[in-house]
Each structure stands twice: as C-alpha cells, then as structure tokens.
Amino acid sequence: MTVTLPDIAEKVHAGLRLDADDGLALLQSNDIWSIGDMAHAVRTRRHGDVAYYNINRHMNYTNICALSCAFCSFYRKAGQAGAYEHDVEVIAREAREAQEAGATEIHIVGGLHPRLPFRYYTEMLSNIRGAAPRLHIKAFTAVEIVHLARIDRRPRDLVGVLEDLKAAGLGSLPGGGAEVFDDRVHDEAFKGKIRSGKWIEVHKTAHAIGLMSNATILYGHIESLEDRVHHLCLLREAQDEALRLDRGGHFQTVIPLPFIPDDSALGNLPGPTGLEDLRMLAVCRLMLDNFAHVKAFWIMQTLPLSQLSLRFGVDDLDGTVVWYDITKVGGSGTHQETTVQDLRRAVHEAGFVPVERDTLYRSVRRHGAEWWQEDAAPAGTTTS
Ligand code: SF4
C-alpha cells in the first residue's frame, strides 16, 4: 500500500512513531510545505518558540590523516603542502582565549594522525582543562576514538580509552564520522573508516560511562534515499536503548550535514540543493522522535537557510564557531565566524525566541564574557 502524506500527518499529530516507509515517502515527496508543517508541529510540541544557539569555538588539531575518504577535502598527508599538527600548548592557548571571550564550549576534531601517541590526546585535554576550566570539551568523533584505541594498542578496550579521556577532561562526544550507515556507500566513499556497527558501539560505550553525544548523517552524495532512512532508524534504535538503560548518557542532537563537494574526490557531484536541505532537516525531526534536538549547522547549510529551517523542525543553530577547516562553503577560509548578534537576529526575524545554551542544553545567562547557568547565581552574587 502506498503511504501518503495525509496518512503520515495523521500519525504525526497523534504522536505516533513513523516507520521506514513513512520516512521514504517523506524523502520522495516534493510537497515541502506539508513536510515543513509536520516537522514544525513536532518541534513546537517539544520546544515551543525557543531556538537555541551557543558561544563556542572549533579547533582542528591536525589535518594529517591516514585515510583518504573520497568525500573529504580536509585531509592532507604528512609532508604535503598545507599539512599541519598543533602543539597542545597552542591548543590550550586557543582554549584560554575562547574562555576569556566568553565561550562555553570548545569543539575539537581532527584527522587520524598516524604518529601522534595517545599521550598527546590526554595532554591536550588536561592542558585545556588547566587553561580554561569553564570550557566544556566536546571532542573526538567515534572514528578518532577507535583510532586512539588502536594507536594505544588496546583496540578492544573502548571503555578504558573513553574513561582515560574523560578523566583528562573530555566532556562529551560530537556526532561526526557517522556519514551514512551503509556498506556499499562506506566502501565507495570512505573505505577504511569504521563501519556503522563500530560507530554505534563507540557512542553506546560513551553513553554507558555517562557521556552525552551527538549524531550526524552526511547526505547528498552517493547514498540512496533508502540508505538515509536506514541510517535514521539505526540512530533511533540506539537512542531507544540509551534511554532505556539510562546510564547517564544518550544522544542530544542530530546534525544532518549536506555533502559539500569542494575539491574532494567526489567533487564532480553537485551536492544537495536548499530544498533538499530543508526536507532532510524536517525528516530528521519527524523520524527521530526520541532525539530532543535537531541542529542546522550554519557553516554548512549557511545562516540564511538555517534561519528558514527553524520553521522546518530545527531548534538549534549551533554557535559562533570562529575557526573551521573541514568545509569551506563558497571558498570561505578557515576563519568562519558569526556573531551572537547575527544569530539572535536570525532567530528573532524568523519569529522565534533566541536562547543561549551550554553544551548540555542548559540555558545560559550572560553579562559580556561572564556567564552562568540560568538557575545558578552569577559569580560574585550572593543570594539570601
Ligand atoms: S573524513 Fe576524516 S578519516 Fe576520512 S580522510 Fe577526512 S579526516 Fe580522514
């Protein structure tokens, strides 16, 4: 039986879970306004008219990578022009500057460096902790975690590796490296990277030791619409388990990432259009009924489209970012920063209420670079 949008709308309005056929029908539909209305109803049920942003800083510690994923234009080989690796002192200095400028979070990812020892990563975290104790450190995709376990010669000890990183200062995991959970796509576009089962295992392990994490899906390259739906169903299953086990960690946010061709080996592909971006964001909101948040990452979807996506199921625009080396939309450089004023204006103009959050989605109040959680008194304030 063919699934129609009115059938799906009925389920959505009754608060019922959508199945894979529903997800596929949504992705195949050109009725973007009906899809947007459904996603907006779900985001309004969860978040009212609130839209979140944060003040953060991204840091890429190295672009040297042992792999050569076809969709990636970020990686370099050691010795190649443009290859870099940062000393931990440089990273700690960047973190201190971010904290002094009022950031609440540092987001750290990098290539799979073939020579840096495990000690480099724990020292990076502890140096940041020393230099900027208030910054939440969100770092290392599941792919990097598996790489760190390998270089430390304990590939089967993900718990031990994550515990060591947590003890050194790791606060949560970002959602990168998931790409699309399908073996054909994996072998064509990112062979050598971990497969879906391992990616999910890393996040489950993180959740089990009390770390929150995020999830991504990279869409608009060589995957099929069925592959996308399958990916979302696997994420939903993993989240069901995390919430059922309730060990202190689960997925907070899904971040659908559009494929940016740049000068990658798949640079002949066009990448998704704006309408495809909106549809994908909305479908993530509709399919992932157990994820609290859907984020539009303005670096990749652009701020104008992210603003529009607030009416298509999105409730989070990420943050000020500052430095970002992985994708450079429209030939932008590594310095990719937006201001709090621009983020708040985008939210206001779209008819929503901007709320600054920290990494764990607690509301933040602020006076310049001074900040505190909504329900906590500002530093230096006494309460009676
Ligand atoms: S996507 Fe990640 S693992 Fe693949 S080449 Fe790029 S940096 Fe390396």
Boltz pocket constraint, residues with backbone or C-beta under 6 A from the ligand:
constraints:
  - pocket:
      binder: B
      contacts: [[A, 63], [A, 65], [A, 66], [A, 67], [A, 68], [A, 69], [A, 72], [A, 73], [A, 74], [A, 75], [A, 110], [A, 111], [A, 112], [A, 143], [A, 190], [A, 193]]
      max_distance: 6.0
